């Protein structure tokens, strides 16, 4: 991952809780990085590539909670916002979100058009 310009995560449908949880590999990566000191970890994080979430077959409207149009990047950032609550499950969910946002300073989302039959 440190040798590439982009880390592309390819998923189908929408960015939901299950899709975020599937990125638990980031948690494993953080455990490896934490074995070094904070300084070494920060130096490695500074070399991380841009994270690009490719969402295929996306069928939802890109709107915020007020019905205003948003960009795919804003949609991704909204999906990566931490959730409220203190239960173990919420803490675990937020852990992956925090790791994604701290490891990948540059993030973007792309939604190709849906294929059609004719």
SULNORGI-V631298 format. One line per field, one symbol per residue. burial: I if it has 24 or more other C-alpha atoms within 12 Angstrom, else O. A space follows every 50 residues. Layout:
burial->???
This chain:
burial->OOOOOOIOIIIOOIIOIOIIIOIOOIIOOIOOOOOOOOOOOOOIIOOIOI IIIIIOOIOOOIOOOOOOOOOIIOIIIIIIOOOOOOOOOOOOIIIIIIII IIIIOIIIIIIOOOOOOO
